[in-house]
Amino acid sequence: MPAYQGSCHCGAIKFQFEAPVIESGLRCNCSICQRKGALMSAFTVAPSELAITATPGALSTYEFGSCVAKHHFCSKCGIYPFHQTVKKPGHYRINLGCLEGIDTSLVPFEVFNGAAIEV
Ligand SMILES: [Zn+2]
Protein backbone atom coordinates (compact mmCIF):
# COMPACT_ATOMS: atom_id res chain seq x y z
CA MET A 1 0.00 0.00 0.00
CA PRO A 2 1.27 3.50 -0.76
CA ALA A 3 2.24 5.79 2.10
CA TYR A 4 0.52 9.16 2.15
CA GLN A 5 1.88 12.34 3.74
CA GLY A 6 -0.33 15.22 4.75
CA SER A 7 -0.31 18.47 6.64
CA CYS A 8 -2.43 21.45 7.55
CA HIS A 9 -1.66 24.69 5.69
CA CYS A 10 0.93 26.13 8.08
CA GLY A 11 2.63 22.79 8.73
CA ALA A 12 2.03 22.73 12.49
CA ILE A 13 0.18 19.43 12.02
CA LYS A 14 1.74 16.71 9.90
CA PHE A 15 0.54 13.15 9.49
CA GLN A 16 1.13 9.99 7.52
CA PHE A 17 -0.56 6.66 6.94
CA GLU A 18 -0.72 3.80 4.47
CA ALA A 19 -3.84 3.14 2.44
CA PRO A 20 -4.93 1.64 -0.86
CA VAL A 21 -4.43 3.92 -3.89
CA ILE A 22 -6.93 6.78 -3.56
CA GLU A 23 -9.37 6.63 -6.45
CA SER A 24 -12.47 8.13 -4.88
CA GLY A 25 -13.58 10.35 -2.03
CA LEU A 26 -16.58 11.10 0.11
CA ARG A 27 -18.60 14.22 0.66
CA CYS A 28 -21.06 14.52 3.52
CA ASN A 29 -24.09 16.78 3.82
CA CYS A 30 -24.20 17.08 7.61
CA SER A 31 -24.23 20.55 9.14
CA ILE A 32 -20.48 20.74 9.69
CA CYS A 33 -19.27 18.99 6.53
CA GLN A 34 -21.37 21.16 4.25
CA ARG A 35 -19.78 24.22 5.84
CA LYS A 36 -16.25 22.85 5.49
CA GLY A 37 -16.77 21.59 1.96
CA ALA A 38 -13.88 19.16 2.26
CA LEU A 39 -13.44 16.03 0.19
CA MET A 40 -12.84 13.23 2.69
CA SER A 41 -11.32 9.78 2.30
CA ALA A 42 -13.82 7.05 1.47
CA PHE A 43 -11.81 4.74 3.76
CA THR A 44 -11.09 5.14 7.45
CA VAL A 45 -7.69 4.88 9.12
CA ALA A 46 -7.33 3.12 12.48
CA PRO A 47 -5.89 5.28 15.27
CA SER A 48 -2.86 2.99 15.49
CA GLU A 49 -2.21 3.49 11.74
CA LEU A 50 -2.24 7.28 11.67
CA ALA A 51 1.03 8.91 12.73
CA ILE A 52 0.35 12.51 13.79
CA THR A 53 3.05 15.06 14.59
CA ALA A 54 1.82 18.39 15.91
CA THR A 55 3.53 21.31 17.55
CA PRO A 56 2.21 21.84 21.10
CA GLY A 57 -1.20 23.51 21.12
CA ALA A 58 -1.75 23.17 17.37
CA LEU A 59 -4.19 20.29 17.30
CA SER A 60 -7.61 21.48 18.41
CA THR A 61 -10.84 19.52 18.51
CA TYR A 62 -14.41 20.59 17.92
CA GLU A 63 -17.34 18.47 19.07
CA PHE A 64 -21.08 18.93 18.92
CA GLY A 65 -24.27 16.92 19.32
CA SER A 66 -23.47 13.46 20.65
CA CYS A 67 -19.74 14.36 20.72
CA VAL A 68 -18.86 10.95 19.24
CA ALA A 69 -17.29 12.54 16.17
CA LYS A 70 -14.11 14.55 16.83
CA HIS A 71 -13.45 17.31 14.31
CA HIS A 72 -9.77 18.16 14.48
CA PHE A 73 -8.33 21.42 13.18
CA CYS A 74 -5.20 23.51 13.39
CA SER A 75 -5.43 26.33 15.92
CA LYS A 76 -3.00 28.41 13.87
CA CYS A 77 -4.19 28.14 10.24
CA GLY A 78 -7.70 26.75 10.79
CA ILE A 79 -7.35 23.87 8.37
CA TYR A 80 -9.14 20.65 9.17
CA PRO A 81 -6.88 17.67 8.28
CA PHE A 82 -8.98 14.77 9.62
CA HIS A 83 -11.85 13.82 11.88
CA GLN A 84 -12.82 10.79 13.92
CA THR A 85 -16.07 9.31 12.70
CA VAL A 86 -19.44 8.53 14.19
CA LYS A 87 -19.73 5.38 12.11
CA LYS A 88 -16.52 3.87 13.46
CA PRO A 89 -15.66 5.77 16.66
CA GLY A 90 -11.97 6.55 17.04
CA HIS A 91 -11.21 5.87 13.38
CA TYR A 92 -10.18 8.73 11.13
CA ARG A 93 -11.33 10.06 7.80
CA ILE A 94 -8.74 12.16 6.08
CA ASN A 95 -9.19 15.50 4.30
CA LEU A 96 -7.82 14.52 0.87
CA GLY A 97 -7.00 18.16 0.14
CA CYS A 98 -4.30 18.00 2.84
CA LEU A 99 -2.41 15.16 1.13
CA GLU A 100 0.67 15.62 -1.02
CA GLY A 101 0.20 14.53 -4.62
CA ILE A 102 -3.61 14.52 -4.62
CA ASP A 103 -5.58 16.94 -6.81
CA THR A 104 -9.05 16.81 -5.26
CA SER A 105 -10.62 18.38 -8.36
CA LEU A 106 -9.82 15.13 -10.20
CA VAL A 107 -11.11 12.69 -7.57
CA PRO A 108 -14.67 11.36 -8.06
CA PHE A 109 -16.77 11.13 -4.94
CA GLU A 110 -19.84 9.64 -3.35
CA VAL A 111 -22.18 11.54 -1.06
CA PHE A 112 -22.84 10.34 2.46
CA ASN A 113 -26.18 11.40 3.89
CA GLY A 114 -24.76 12.50 7.24
CA ALA A 115 -27.62 14.93 7.74
CA ALA A 116 -29.89 11.92 8.29
CA ILE A 117 -27.93 10.66 11.30
CA GLU A 118 -27.21 13.99 12.91
CA VAL A 119 -28.33 14.33 16.50
ZN1 LIG B 1 -1.83 24.78 10.61
Boltz pocket constraint, residues with backbone or C-beta under 6 A from the ligand:
constraints:
  - pocket:
      binder: B
      contacts: [[A, 8], [A, 9], [A, 10], [A, 11], [A, 12], [A, 13], [A, 74], [A, 75], [A, 76], [A, 77], [A, 78], [A, 79]]
      max_distance: 6.0
